[in-house]
Amino acid sequence: MSQSKHSEDFDNNSVSSNSENDKLDKNINKSSQNRPAKKKQQITSFKVRKNRSWIWDYFKPLPPTEEFRTQGSCDIEIVDKKSLTGKRICGQIVQTQDSTNNFATHLETHGITKTKPANSSMLI
């Protein structure tokens, strides 16, 4: 009889400890969800960011560097009287940390804005 009482106590203790463990697990999960994600120390891949801006219709993305997170080469075809064909690709490299404002400013030199896109003859 005493053995069954002890085994009964053991079973009750194991149940309570399991429910306590469940509570602890839930609290740990909640606290980890509230923590901000750690930022990556360095960019490990060229395709880390998705290019969502309209400017990428006119620029060829280039790999990031330590100094500049975003950079691209202008793909607009421009008039060049010195060229054999009379035209060439602009090729200007524009660099920035985050914003695409530098890219938009460069496109303005070609007469291109978000509301005034390039005509098809300017694109390669």
Beta strands, then each sheet from edge to edge (+ up, - down):
strand 1: 59-62
strand 2: 70-74
strand 3: 77-79
strand 4: 87-89
strand 5: 93-96
sheet 1: 1+ 2- 5+
sheet 2: 3+ 4-
end
